[in-house]
Amino acid sequence: MSDGYRGVTALVTGASKGLGRAYAMELARRGARVILLARSEGDLRELAAQLHERHGRQDTEVVVGDLAAPPTALTASCASCTTAA
């Protein structure tokens, strides 16, 4: 793990697939604390587990939501944010 982003927290939207997933993996590799946001809870939890396994990230948070949805929907989802074990 590189220390280039140690102490940095990054919110990655669309983190369950594609570029968002790739960004999350790279940020974690570089030492950032990552908050994963997407609509697919299962994919996010899988990615959080991979970040823990590959990069030792125990502080990854999973937020299930859609930024295009009304703010109350995201707020309710974020109220149940969890940290990957």
PyMOL commands that set and color helices and strands:
alter all, ss='L'
color gray80, all
select helices_A, chain A and resi 18-29+41-55+71-78
alter helices_A, ss='H'
color red, helices_A
select strands_A, chain A and resi 9-13+33-38+61-64+82-83
alter strands_A, ss='S'
color yellow, strands_A
deselect
rebuild
show_as cartoon
